[in-house]
Amino acid sequence: MTDPETVQESEEGAHAARRLRWARERELRAPRSPQHLSTADIFTLGNAVCGFLAIYFTTTGVLIPHLTGETAGGDRRSAAAAVTLLLIGSMCDLADGLVARKLRSSALGAELDNLADLISFGIAPAYFVVVWGMVTNGASQRLSAGIAIVVLLAVVLRLARFSCTTMRPGVFQGMPCPMGAMTVISIVLLNPPFIPAVLGIVAVAALMVSKVEYPKPHGVLATATLCWIVVSMGCLTAWATGVPGGHLLLQIGASLQVSLALMAPLMVIRRKVGDVRARRAESRTH
């Protein structure tokens, strides 16, 4: 027969082991002090670097050659490099959230994320709009600068509201900054007439500060978002290198980006309608 004291001791040992394991898990997930950076913060800093380099390539490869009259094909490659860097920044922004949820975050995480997003998805696309207004025939430099300010302020307000409000799980309030930035740049790359382009950019800025709900990229949606970023990079590369049909691929990719930005809220609305119908059906059953 088993000794009761031995059984009790083994149970106490198991409880102690579980408490120790839980304590270690809490320690791993607890925020670090501001003096330490987490793995997620490395991705966040990478996002900021991508935003700065995008501004650099836009200046040296698009704006300066235009001002000096030396636009000999480098503008297309530089513009593609700038947009590709912002896409990489979007990947870093997606990764830092996923890593922060899996591993320990730092006390600097939220602040770093907002500052990096401001650079990559606020200043960089606003600067892209300014340069577009300067190098495009028939565009107004002053109006494009004003529209760029609207984009920048929309991102600033969007980030501030995100830090101060709590939304229900699974959704963002207003178009996320990475999606807004890439949609603005897609409108520019489509090169529509100036006034329709301005109206489209203003509409994107309005969606960023609106109360329209957008789904958070978790699970399958996060994988789909990552795949879409990779496909967009491929379209930009084909366009920049002059591959036959590359311009068409760029047009298709940019059009799809604008369409997805407008369709994303419909996913949340559809889910809400489904939930309401399910609750009504359940109440009728009971």
Backbone as CSV, one residue per row, in Angstrom:
resi,resn,N_x,N_y,N_z,CA_x,CA_y,CA_z,C_x,C_y,C_z
1,MET,0.841,-1.212,0.000,0.000,0.000,0.000,0.870,1.253,0.000
2,THR,0.310,2.326,-0.550,1.053,3.585,-0.625,0.941,4.334,0.685
3,ASP,2.082,4.814,1.154,2.116,5.572,2.407,1.418,6.920,2.199
4,PRO,0.401,7.262,3.012,-0.289,8.554,2.863,0.640,9.749,2.975
5,GLU,1.640,9.624,3.864,2.584,10.731,4.015,3.391,10.926,2.739
6,THR,3.747,9.814,2.077,4.518,9.916,0.827,3.681,10.579,-0.266
7,VAL,2.385,10.208,-0.331,1.483,10.804,-1.319,1.334,12.297,-1.078
8,GLN,1.184,12.657,0.213,1.029,14.074,0.549,2.281,14.862,0.176
9,GLU,3.445,14.266,0.464,4.694,14.956,0.131,4.841,15.134,-1.378
10,SER,4.454,14.111,-2.149,4.562,14.223,-3.608,3.615,15.280,-4.155
11,GLU,2.404,15.359,-3.575,1.454,16.383,-4.019,1.959,17.780,-3.692
12,GLU,2.529,17.938,-2.482,3.084,19.243,-2.110,4.243,19.620,-3.025
13,GLY,5.052,18.614,-3.385,6.160,18.892,-4.312,5.666,19.318,-5.682
14,ALA,4.577,18.668,-6.156,4.010,19.027,-7.455,3.452,20.450,-7.420
15,HIS,2.758,20.791,-6.312,2.225,22.150,-6.172,3.348,23.178,-6.145
16,ALA,4.423,22.862,-5.440,5.555,23.793,-5.364,6.198,23.979,-6.736
17,ALA,6.304,22.874,-7.495,6.881,22.972,-8.839,6.020,23.827,-9.752
18,ARG,4.680,23.664,-9.641,3.792,24.480,-10.461,3.875,25.944,-10.087
19,ARG,3.942,26.246,-8.776,4.059,27.647,-8.347,5.348,28.261,-8.856
20,LEU,6.437,27.472,-8.824,7.716,27.970,-9.316,7.654,28.239,-10.815
21,ARG,7.002,27.337,-11.543,6.877,27.526,-12.994,6.046,28.749,-13.314
22,TRP,4.939,28.943,-12.593,4.104,30.126,-12.818,4.863,31.411,-12.492
23,ALA,5.648,31.368,-11.422,6.429,32.560,-11.062,7.440,32.894,-12.149
24,ARG,8.063,31.864,-12.717,9.021,32.108,-13.795,8.327,32.671,-15.034
25,GLU,7.138,32.149,-15.360,6.402,32.660,-16.513,6.004,34.118,-16.307
26,ARG,5.569,34.465,-15.086,5.228,35.864,-14.809,6.445,36.763,-14.935
27,GLU,7.570,36.248,-14.489,8.799,37.037,-14.578,9.195,37.270,-16.022
28,LEU,9.037,36.226,-16.864,9.396,36.363,-18.273,8.483,37.336,-18.994
29,ARG,7.200,37.349,-18.617,6.241,38.202,-19.300,6.156,39.601,-18.706
30,ALA,6.753,39.805,-17.550,6.693,41.133,-16.925,7.511,42.128,-17.732
31,PRO,7.029,43.379,-17.853,7.778,44.387,-18.606,9.152,44.637,-17.994
32,ARG,10.140,44.800,-18.873,11.479,45.125,-18.401,11.567,46.593,-18.029
33,SER,12.651,46.938,-17.386,12.863,48.335,-17.023,13.203,49.130,-18.278
34,PRO,13.047,50.468,-18.233,13.335,51.290,-19.413,14.777,51.194,-19.890
35,GLN,15.675,50.651,-19.067,17.067,50.541,-19.480,17.309,49.349,-20.404
36,HIS,16.328,48.471,-20.568,16.502,47.267,-21.368,15.547,47.280,-22.561
37,LEU,16.031,46.752,-23.670,15.210,46.599,-24.857,14.849,45.134,-25.028
38,SER,13.625,44.884,-25.433,13.186,43.515,-25.680,13.403,43.172,-27.150
39,THR,13.148,41.903,-27.493,13.253,41.483,-28.890,12.267,42.248,-29.755
40,ALA,11.066,42.481,-29.232,10.065,43.238,-29.994,10.554,44.647,-30.302
41,ASP,11.303,45.254,-29.376,11.789,46.615,-29.592,12.783,46.684,-30.751
42,ILE,13.506,45.599,-31.000,14.445,45.575,-32.119,13.678,45.710,-33.438
43,PHE,12.563,45.001,-33.543,11.727,45.139,-34.739,11.173,46.561,-34.851
44,THR,10.793,47.152,-33.723,10.256,48.513,-33.736,11.304,49.508,-34.220
45,LEU,12.536,49.364,-33.743,13.612,50.246,-34.195,13.913,50.026,-35.678
46,GLY,13.793,48.776,-36.128,13.955,48.506,-37.557,12.908,49.229,-38.384
47,ASN,11.700,49.317,-37.868,10.639,50.058,-38.532,11.025,51.532,-38.677
48,ALA,11.561,52.123,-37.611,11.969,53.533,-37.660,13.084,53.756,-38.677
49,VAL,14.043,52.835,-38.719,15.149,52.948,-39.675,14.624,52.872,-41.109
50,CYS,13.671,51.981,-41.349,13.090,51.856,-42.686,12.401,53.153,-43.100
51,GLY,11.697,53.789,-42.169,11.047,55.050,-42.481,12.035,56.143,-42.843
52,PHE,13.140,56.225,-42.102,14.162,57.229,-42.405,14.799,56.962,-43.760
53,LEU,15.129,55.702,-44.040,15.762,55.374,-45.315,14.821,55.625,-46.489
54,ALA,13.521,55.437,-46.268,12.553,55.738,-47.323,12.589,57.230,-47.670
55,ILE,12.675,58.081,-46.649,12.798,59.525,-46.885,14.104,59.835,-47.613
56,TYR,15.175,59.148,-47.221,16.485,59.362,-47.849,16.437,59.022,-49.333
57,PHE,15.886,57.865,-49.689,15.834,57.455,-51.092,14.899,58.361,-51.894
58,THR,13.817,58.804,-51.278,12.915,59.717,-51.977,13.607,61.037,-52.284
59,THR,14.446,61.494,-51.357,15.152,62.768,-51.551,16.265,62.634,-52.581
60,THR,17.149,61.659,-52.380,18.335,61.541,-53.243,18.027,60.952,-54.610
61,GLY,16.994,60.118,-54.699,16.723,59.454,-55.966,15.594,60.040,-56.768
62,VAL,14.734,60.856,-56.144,13.584,61.418,-56.859,13.637,62.945,-56.863
63,LEU,13.721,63.560,-55.669,13.631,65.014,-55.587,14.870,65.704,-56.155
64,ILE,16.059,65.321,-55.688,17.278,65.999,-56.141,17.508,65.831,-57.644
65,PRO,17.363,64.609,-58.220,17.500,64.511,-59.681,16.498,65.374,-60.435
66,HIS,15.290,65.510,-59.909,14.302,66.366,-60.570,14.722,67.829,-60.520
67,LEU,15.227,68.268,-59.370,15.633,69.669,-59.240,16.858,69.988,-60.083
68,THR,17.740,69.016,-60.264,18.966,69.238,-61.040,18.809,68.857,-62.512
69,GLY,17.647,68.323,-62.878,17.419,67.937,-64.268,18.139,66.680,-64.684
70,GLU,18.421,65.788,-63.747,19.171,64.566,-64.057,18.311,63.318,-63.852
71,THR,17.062,63.370,-64.230,16.169,62.218,-64.073,16.424,61.244,-65.209
72,ALA,17.377,60.341,-64.998,17.774,59.387,-66.043,17.401,57.970,-65.655
73,GLY,16.231,57.768,-65.118,15.781,56.416,-64.794,15.980,56.035,-63.352
74,GLY,16.819,56.792,-62.640,17.044,56.441,-61.247,15.854,56.737,-60.363
75,ASP,14.993,57.657,-60.831,13.848,58.024,-60.010,12.917,56.843,-59.782
76,ARG,12.726,55.987,-60.805,11.835,54.843,-60.657,12.402,53.850,-59.650
77,ARG,13.685,53.547,-59.761,14.309,52.595,-58.826,14.304,53.137,-57.407
78,SER,14.566,54.437,-57.264,14.591,55.023,-55.924,13.198,55.069,-55.310
79,ALA,12.187,55.404,-56.123,10.820,55.410,-55.613,10.409,54.010,-55.182
80,ALA,10.773,52.999,-55.994,10.453,51.616,-55.632,11.187,51.209,-54.356
81,ALA,12.444,51.656,-54.210,13.205,51.329,-53.002,12.563,51.965,-51.775
82,ALA,12.101,53.217,-51.916,11.471,53.907,-50.780,10.202,53.196,-50.347
83,VAL,9.364,52.818,-51.325,8.109,52.149,-50.976,8.384,50.755,-50.412
84,THR,9.389,50.068,-50.971,9.753,48.740,-50.451,10.205,48.832,-49.000
85,LEU,10.957,49.875,-48.675,11.400,50.059,-47.295,10.213,50.279,-46.359
86,LEU,9.202,51.002,-46.825,8.019,51.191,-45.994,7.251,49.879,-45.830
87,LEU,7.270,49.040,-46.868,6.652,47.721,-46.739,7.408,46.866,-45.728
88,ILE,8.734,46.956,-45.754,9.532,46.231,-44.753,9.233,46.781,-43.361
89,GLY,9.064,48.102,-43.267,8.676,48.695,-41.992,7.337,48.165,-41.510
90,SER,6.403,47.940,-42.445,5.110,47.355,-42.076,5.280,45.944,-41.537
91,MET,6.195,45.187,-42.145,6.478,43.836,-41.649,7.047,43.895,-40.230
92,CYS,7.951,44.848,-39.997,8.524,45.004,-38.652,7.436,45.401,-37.657
93,ASP,6.522,46.280,-38.082,5.436,46.705,-37.198,4.510,45.537,-36.869
94,LEU,4.281,44.679,-37.844,3.465,43.489,-37.604,4.179,42.518,-36.678
95,ALA,5.493,42.376,-36.896,6.262,41.405,-36.110,6.427,41.845,-34.661
96,ASP,6.616,43.149,-34.411,6.877,43.562,-33.029,5.672,43.293,-32.125
97,GLY,4.458,43.445,-32.677,3.282,43.134,-31.871,3.165,41.650,-31.571
98,LEU,3.438,40.815,-32.581,3.353,39.370,-32.382,4.414,38.898,-31.394
99,VAL,5.634,39.425,-31.524,6.720,39.026,-30.628,6.452,39.509,-29.210
100,ALA,5.920,40.734,-29.075,5.645,41.274,-27.735,4.616,40.439,-26.999
101,ARG,3.663,39.863,-27.746,2.653,39.027,-27.090,3.202,37.662,-26.704
102,LYS,4.205,37.198,-27.409,4.768,35.884,-27.129,5.890,35.943,-26.091
103,LEU,6.692,37.010,-26.150,7.843,37.138,-25.262,7.662,38.347,-24.349
104,ARG,8.687,38.587,-23.545,8.624,39.700,-22.609,8.706,41.037,-23.346
105,SER,7.851,41.979,-23.000,7.903,43.319,-23.581,8.693,44.238,-22.655
106,SER,9.054,45.407,-23.162,9.785,46.368,-22.338,8.865,47.527,-21.979
107,ALA,9.293,48.302,-20.989,8.511,49.475,-20.586,8.506,50.536,-21.668
108,LEU,9.471,50.462,-22.597,9.550,51.432,-23.682,8.733,51.024,-24.896
109,GLY,8.204,49.809,-24.893,7.610,49.240,-26.098,6.551,50.099,-26.754
110,ALA,5.549,50.520,-25.986,4.437,51.285,-26.565,4.902,52.642,-27.096
111,GLU,5.780,53.317,-26.343,6.260,54.623,-26.792,7.123,54.493,-28.035
112,LEU,8.007,53.488,-28.048,8.840,53.273,-29.230,7.992,52.976,-30.455
113,ASP,6.950,52.184,-30.261,6.091,51.814,-31.381,5.414,53.040,-31.980
114,ASN,4.898,53.933,-31.134,4.258,55.144,-31.637,5.241,56.050,-32.377
115,LEU,6.448,56.189,-31.834,7.437,57.049,-32.483,7.888,56.472,-33.818
116,ALA,8.105,55.175,-33.866,8.499,54.540,-35.121,7.391,54.642,-36.163
117,ASP,6.136,54.427,-35.725,5.012,54.546,-36.655,4.873,55.969,-37.181
118,LEU,5.155,56.947,-36.336,5.079,58.335,-36.787,6.080,58.601,-37.901
119,ILE,7.282,58.037,-37.779,8.306,58.237,-38.808,7.929,57.516,-40.101
120,SER,7.622,56.226,-39.988,7.426,55.398,-41.183,6.071,55.606,-41.846
121,PHE,5.031,55.817,-41.050,3.682,55.863,-41.607,3.039,57.235,-41.495
122,GLY,3.807,58.228,-40.978,3.321,59.595,-40.917,4.205,60.532,-41.721
123,ILE,5.442,60.702,-41.278,6.354,61.639,-41.939,6.738,61.149,-43.331
124,ALA,7.090,59.859,-43.456,7.554,59.349,-44.750,6.485,59.449,-45.843
125,PRO,5.242,58.972,-45.627,4.252,59.132,-46.695,3.870,60.584,-46.946
126,ALA,3.849,61.422,-45.898,3.568,62.849,-46.107,4.657,63.478,-46.977
127,TYR,5.896,63.115,-46.722,7.004,63.614,-47.537,6.893,63.099,-48.966
128,PHE,6.466,61.853,-49.118,6.266,61.265,-50.440,5.233,62.077,-51.226
129,VAL,4.158,62.501,-50.555,3.121,63.313,-51.204,3.680,64.675,-51.608
130,VAL,4.506,65.286,-50.749,5.112,66.581,-51.076,5.979,66.468,-52.325
131,VAL,6.833,65.447,-52.366,7.720,65.267,-53.520,6.906,64.974,-54.774
132,TRP,5.858,64.176,-54.626,4.982,63.901,-55.769,4.403,65.193,-56.336
133,GLY,3.976,66.104,-55.476,3.445,67.374,-55.941,4.485,68.235,-56.625
134,MET,5.770,68.043,-56.299,6.833,68.838,-56.896,7.297,68.294,-58.246
135,VAL,7.237,66.977,-58.421,7.802,66.371,-59.634,6.743,66.027,-60.674
136,THR,5.458,66.103,-60.329,4.398,65.710,-61.249,3.888,66.914,-62.020
137,ASN,3.776,66.756,-63.324,3.236,67.825,-64.156,1.759,68.034,-63.842
138,GLY,1.362,69.287,-63.751,-0.033,69.612,-63.488,-0.403,69.581,-62.016
139,ALA,0.565,69.307,-61.152,0.289,69.272,-59.717,0.593,70.632,-59.097
140,SER,-0.045,70.900,-57.975,0.188,72.141,-57.245,1.054,71.837,-56.029
141,GLN,2.214,72.483,-55.967,3.136,72.232,-54.855,2.513,72.637,-53.527
142,ARG,1.857,73.772,-53.498,1.281,74.248,-52.237,0.131,73.351,-51.787
143,LEU,-0.711,72.943,-52.727,-1.828,72.082,-52.369,-1.331,70.717,-51.919
144,SER,-0.322,70.180,-52.595,0.228,68.881,-52.185,0.867,68.974,-50.807
145,ALA,1.498,70.115,-50.509,2.059,70.294,-49.171,0.959,70.349,-48.119
146,GLY,-0.140,71.020,-48.446,-1.270,71.057,-47.516,-1.870,69.682,-47.293
147,ILE,-1.982,68.888,-48.358,-2.514,67.530,-48.235,-1.568,66.666,-47.415
148,ALA,-0.274,66.872,-47.600,0.703,66.126,-46.807,0.556,66.428,-45.318
149,ILE,0.293,67.686,-44.992,0.069,68.054,-43.590,-1.176,67.358,-43.052
150,VAL,-2.222,67.267,-43.878,-3.446,66.569,-43.464,-3.131,65.105,-43.138
151,VAL,-2.333,64.455,-43.986,-1.950,63.056,-43.748,-1.164,62.936,-42.442
152,LEU,-0.196,63.829,-42.253,0.628,63.776,-41.050,-0.205,63.972,-39.791
153,LEU,-1.093,64.961,-39.796,-1.929,65.216,-38.623,-2.881,64.052,-38.361
154,ALA,-3.381,63.423,-39.426,-4.260,62.266,-39.243,-3.525,61.133,-38.538
155,VAL,-2.277,60.906,-38.914,-1.484,59.849,-38.271,-1.198,60.213,-36.815
156,VAL,-0.849,61.470,-36.557,-0.572,61.903,-35.184,-1.816,61.700,-34.309
157,LEU,-2.979,62.125,-34.798,-4.220,61.956,-34.034,-4.572,60.489,-33.869
158,ARG,-4.339,59.710,-34.920,-4.645,58.271,-34.862,-3.791,57.589,-33.798
159,LEU,-2.506,57.899,-33.743,-1.613,57.283,-32.764,-1.947,57.742,-31.346
160,ALA,-2.264,59.032,-31.189,-2.620,59.541,-29.860,-3.894,58.887,-29.352
161,ARG,-4.892,58.750,-30.216,-6.144,58.116,-29.805,-5.938,56.652,-29.471
162,PHE,-5.081,55.986,-30.220,-4.805,54.577,-29.961,-4.199,54.379,-28.564
163,SER,-3.377,55.340,-28.133,-2.734,55.238,-26.819,-3.697,55.537,-25.678
164,CYS,-4.773,56.268,-25.965,-5.652,56.744,-24.888,-6.980,56.011,-24.788
165,THR,-7.320,55.222,-25.790,-8.620,54.552,-25.785,-8.446,53.045,-25.767
166,THR,-9.476,52.374,-25.287,-9.482,50.911,-25.243,-10.612,50.400,-26.123
167,MET,-10.263,49.611,-27.131,-11.250,49.056,-28.035,-11.535,47.609,-27.674
168,ARG,-12.663,47.119,-28.163,-12.965,45.714,-27.935,-11.952,44.851,-28.671
169,PRO,-11.695,43.639,-28.198,-10.653,42.795,-28.789,-10.896,42.518,-30.272
170,GLY,-9.796,42.540,-31.026,-9.863,42.124,-32.425,-10.053,43.212,-33.443
171,VAL,-10.225,44.470,-33.003,-10.458,45.538,-33.971,-9.662,46.783,-33.600
172,PHE,-9.387,47.611,-34.618,-8.855,48.951,-34.451,-9.974,49.945,-34.715
173,GLN,-9.901,51.102,-34.086,-10.825,52.192,-34.409,-10.116,53.126,-35.373
174,GLY,-10.612,53.189,-36.590,-9.944,53.959,-37.628,-8.958,53.100,-38.394
175,MET,-8.689,53.507,-39.630,-7.750,52.756,-40.456,-6.369,52.736,-39.808
176,PRO,-5.728,51.568,-39.651,-4.386,51.512,-39.068,-3.400,52.334,-39.888
177,CYS,-2.420,52.902,-39.205,-1.447,53.776,-39.874,-0.691,53.092,-41.010
178,PRO,-0.201,51.849,-40.844,0.497,51.208,-41.974,-0.387,51.076,-43.202
179,MET,-1.632,50.670,-43.002,-2.550,50.558,-44.143,-2.821,51.922,-44.747
180,GLY,-2.998,52.945,-43.906,-3.233,54.288,-44.423,-2.058,54.792,-45.234
181,ALA,-0.838,54.579,-44.722,0.357,55.040,-45.432,0.493,54.359,-46.786
182,MET,0.324,53.036,-46.811,0.477,52.311,-48.069,-0.650,52.645,-49.046
183,THR,-1.831,52.972,-48.537,-2.927,53.358,-49.427,-2.663,54.728,-50.043
184,VAL,-2.154,55.666,-49.243,-1.790,56.986,-49.778,-0.738,56.846,-50.873
185,ILE,0.290,56.043,-50.598,1.360,55.867,-51.587,0.835,55.143,-52.825
186,SER,-0.097,54.201,-52.642,-0.675,53.502,-53.793,-1.437,54.472,-54.689
187,ILE,-2.147,55.414,-54.078,-2.860,56.419,-54.875,-1.866,57.237,-55.697
188,VAL,-0.743,57.604,-55.088,0.277,58.369,-55.808,0.865,57.536,-56.948
189,LEU,1.153,56.257,-56.691,1.751,55.406,-57.716,0.793,55.144,-58.878
190,LEU,-0.509,55.159,-58.608,-1.476,55.005,-59.694,-1.464,56.203,-60.636
191,ASN,-0.957,57.332,-60.160,-0.802,58.553,-60.952,-2.107,58.985,-61.632
192,PRO,-3.181,59.125,-60.845,-4.434,59.623,-61.424,-4.330,61.136,-61.625
193,PRO,-5.343,61.753,-62.217,-5.355,63.227,-62.273,-5.215,63.821,-60.869
194,PHE,-4.658,65.015,-60.798,-4.247,65.566,-59.511,-5.409,65.723,-58.538
195,ILE,-6.505,66.315,-58.970,-7.623,66.577,-58.056,-8.240,65.279,-57.529
196,PRO,-8.542,64.275,-58.375,-9.033,63.003,-57.823,-8.061,62.361,-56.849
197,ALA,-6.754,62.479,-57.131,-5.765,61.924,-56.215,-5.813,62.635,-54.867
198,VAL,-5.943,63.951,-54.900,-6.036,64.726,-53.660,-7.256,64.295,-52.853
199,LEU,-8.385,64.142,-53.529,-9.606,63.731,-52.834,-9.452,62.340,-52.235
200,GLY,-8.799,61.444,-52.955,-8.568,60.099,-52.432,-7.672,60.103,-51.202
201,ILE,-6.619,60.914,-51.226,-5.709,60.987,-50.079,-6.417,61.575,-48.865
202,VAL,-7.239,62.606,-49.092,-7.997,63.201,-47.986,-8.971,62.171,-47.407
203,ALA,-9.575,61.358,-48.264,-10.502,60.323,-47.786,-9.776,59.305,-46.915
204,VAL,-8.558,58.928,-47.296,-7.776,57.989,-46.484,-7.456,58.611,-45.126
205,ALA,-7.052,59.886,-45.132,-6.764,60.575,-43.868,-8.004,60.613,-42.976
206,ALA,-9.168,60.844,-43.584,-10.412,60.865,-42.810,-10.723,59.496,-42.220
207,LEU,-10.451,58.427,-42.966,-10.689,57.073,-42.452,-9.769,56.757,-41.275
208,MET,-8.559,57.308,-41.284,-7.631,57.034,-40.179,-8.120,57.635,-38.862
209,VAL,-8.805,58.753,-38.919,-9.281,59.388,-37.682,-10.765,59.114,-37.439
210,SER,-11.355,58.271,-38.273,-12.772,57.963,-38.123,-12.982,56.909,-37.036
211,LYS,-14.243,56.566,-36.801,-14.590,55.513,-35.854,-14.898,54.193,-36.558
212,VAL,-14.576,54.131,-37.837,-14.773,52.894,-38.590,-13.835,51.820,-38.038
213,GLU,-14.339,50.636,-37.830,-13.543,49.561,-37.229,-12.853,48.730,-38.306
214,TYR,-11.575,48.434,-38.045,-10.772,47.596,-38.927,-10.272,46.389,-38.132
215,PRO,-10.253,45.219,-38.733,-9.814,44.024,-37.993,-8.311,44.034,-37.729
216,LYS,-7.926,43.527,-36.566,-6.506,43.390,-36.246,-5.931,42.171,-36.955
217,PRO,-4.682,42.275,-37.432,-4.083,41.147,-38.157,-3.587,40.059,-37.214
218,HIS,-4.471,39.124,-36.875,-4.109,37.977,-36.044,-4.337,36.704,-36.839
219,GLY,-3.555,35.689,-36.539,-3.781,34.376,-37.123,-3.708,34.382,-38.636
220,VAL,-4.782,33.911,-39.273,-4.826,33.811,-40.733,-4.696,35.192,-41.378
221,LEU,-5.329,36.189,-40.773,-5.258,37.535,-41.337,-3.831,38.087,-41.294
222,ALA,-3.082,37.793,-40.234,-1.692,38.233,-40.157,-0.853,37.559,-41.247
223,THR,-1.089,36.265,-41.468,-0.375,35.547,-42.527,-0.720,36.119,-43.895
224,ALA,-2.009,36.398,-44.107,-2.440,36.977,-45.387,-1.816,38.359,-45.592
225,THR,-1.740,39.147,-44.517,-1.122,40.471,-44.612,0.347,40.370,-44.992
226,LEU,1.052,39.425,-44.373,2.469,39.223,-44.685,2.646,38.800,-46.142
227,CYS,1.804,37.885,-46.608,1.883,37.442,-48.007,1.607,38.594,-48.966
228,TRP,0.644,39.445,-48.608,0.321,40.585,-49.462,1.494,41.560,-49.535
229,ILE,2.195,41.768,-48.426,3.369,42.654,-48.437,4.445,42.100,-49.355
230,VAL,4.665,40.786,-49.311,5.671,40.155,-50.172,5.276,40.305,-51.641
231,VAL,3.994,40.096,-51.954,3.518,40.263,-53.331,3.708,41.705,-53.798
232,SER,3.435,42.661,-52.919,3.610,44.078,-53.266,5.074,44.385,-53.562
233,MET,5.969,43.803,-52.790,7.398,43.991,-53.062,7.763,43.447,-54.443
234,GLY,7.191,42.298,-54.789,7.457,41.729,-56.105,6.968,42.630,-57.220
235,CYS,5.795,43.222,-57.061,5.266,44.148,-58.072,6.166,45.372,-58.212
236,LEU,6.646,45.900,-57.091,7.542,47.062,-57.135,8.856,46.717,-57.811
237,THR,9.390,45.539,-57.525,10.652,45.121,-58.136,10.503,44.978,-59.640
238,ALA,9.393,44.366,-60.068,9.152,44.205,-61.504,9.045,45.559,-62.197
239,TRP,8.373,46.508,-61.541,8.233,47.848,-62.118,9.575,48.576,-62.174
240,ALA,10.358,48.472,-61.106,11.622,49.206,-61.031,12.656,48.672,-62.007
241,THR,12.665,47.366,-62.237,13.669,46.761,-63.120,13.248,46.739,-64.580
242,GLY,12.056,47.241,-64.884,11.614,47.308,-66.264,11.195,45.982,-66.859
243,VAL,10.782,45.045,-66.020,10.307,43.758,-66.517,9.059,43.980,-67.374
244,PRO,8.945,43.278,-68.525,7.733,43.434,-69.342,6.471,43.154,-68.516
245,GLY,5.555,44.077,-68.564,4.342,43.960,-67.764,4.499,44.450,-66.345
246,GLY,5.683,44.965,-66.009,5.912,45.441,-64.645,5.032,46.616,-64.278
247,HIS,4.816,47.520,-65.225,3.951,48.676,-64.943,2.520,48.219,-64.681
248,LEU,2.070,47.227,-65.451,0.718,46.709,-65.236,0.605,46.055,-63.862
249,LEU,1.647,45.299,-63.474,1.640,44.686,-62.149,1.563,45.742,-61.052
250,LEU,2.306,46.843,-61.243,2.267,47.929,-60.253,0.862,48.522,-60.171
251,GLN,0.237,48.740,-61.312,-1.109,49.305,-61.332,-2.102,48.370,-60.628
252,ILE,-1.969,47.069,-60.911,-2.879,46.103,-60.281,-2.661,46.059,-58.775
253,GLY,-1.388,46.011,-58.351,-1.078,45.950,-56.925,-1.565,47.180,-56.182
254,ALA,-1.340,48.366,-56.758,-1.786,49.602,-56.109,-3.309,49.671,-56.049
255,SER,-3.969,49.231,-57.118,-5.436,49.244,-57.124,-5.995,48.298,-56.068
256,LEU,-5.369,47.122,-55.938,-5.826,46.165,-54.932,-5.619,46.710,-53.514
257,GLN,-4.510,47.438,-53.304,-4.264,48.017,-51.985,-5.361,49.014,-51.614
258,VAL,-5.729,49.859,-52.558,-6.797,50.828,-52.299,-8.118,50.104,-52.043
259,SER,-8.384,49.058,-52.839,-9.628,48.300,-52.666,-9.680,47.605,-51.310
260,LEU,-8.548,47.004,-50.899,-8.512,46.309,-49.613,-8.720,47.275,-48.453
261,ALA,-8.140,48.468,-48.564,-8.304,49.457,-47.497,-9.763,49.856,-47.329
262,LEU,-10.499,49.887,-48.445,-11.903,50.256,-48.370,-12.789,49.076,-47.978
263,MET,-12.337,47.850,-48.284,-13.149,46.668,-48.007,-12.966,46.126,-46.590
264,ALA,-11.840,46.461,-45.954,-11.543,45.896,-44.634,-12.653,46.152,-43.614
265,PRO,-13.242,47.361,-43.555,-14.325,47.557,-42.568,-15.524,46.660,-42.827
266,LEU,-15.728,46.259,-44.084,-16.868,45.408,-44.397,-16.757,44.054,-43.708
267,MET,-15.504,43.597,-43.480,-15.307,42.330,-42.783,-15.834,42.420,-41.355
268,VAL,-15.540,43.540,-40.681,-16.010,43.719,-39.308,-17.521,43.883,-39.285
269,ILE,-18.067,44.652,-40.235,-19.523,44.844,-40.289,-20.221,43.506,-40.524
270,ARG,-19.654,42.709,-41.421,-20.252,41.403,-41.696,-20.232,40.521,-40.452
271,ARG,-19.120,40.568,-39.703,-19.033,39.766,-38.486,-20.038,40.255,-37.449
272,LYS,-20.221,41.585,-37.336,-21.202,42.123,-36.392,-22.610,41.660,-36.741
273,VAL,-22.932,41.715,-38.035,-24.259,41.284,-38.473,-24.467,39.804,-38.154
274,GLY,-23.401,39.008,-38.376,-23.495,37.581,-38.059,-23.701,37.338,-36.575
275,ASP,-23.013,38.113,-35.738,-23.184,37.962,-34.288,-24.598,38.342,-33.856
276,VAL,-25.134,39.419,-34.419,-26.492,39.852,-34.072,-27.503,38.781,-34.470
277,ARG,-27.338,38.230,-35.663,-28.259,37.198,-36.111,-28.168,35.955,-35.234
278,ALA,-26.927,35.604,-34.826,-26.760,34.426,-33.969,-27.427,34.635,-32.617
279,ARG,-27.291,35.858,-32.052,-27.925,36.121,-30.755,-29.443,36.098,-30.878
280,ARG,-29.965,36.649,-31.983,-31.405,36.623,-32.173,-31.925,35.187,-32.313
281,ALA,-31.181,34.370,-33.069,-31.598,32.981,-33.236,-31.553,32.234,-31.911
282,GLU,-30.511,32.533,-31.103,-30.397,31.873,-29.799,-31.521,32.292,-28.869
283,SER,-31.888,33.594,-28.906,-32.973,34.062,-28.031,-34.309,33.462,-28.447
284,ARG,-34.507,33.275,-29.745,-35.753,32.658,-30.194,-35.821,31.207,-29.782
285,THR,-34.665,30.549,-29.781,-34.634,29.128,-29.384,-35.012,28.970,-27.919
286,HIS,-34.499,29.904,-27.088,-34.798,29.823,-25.663,-36.165,30.413,-25.354
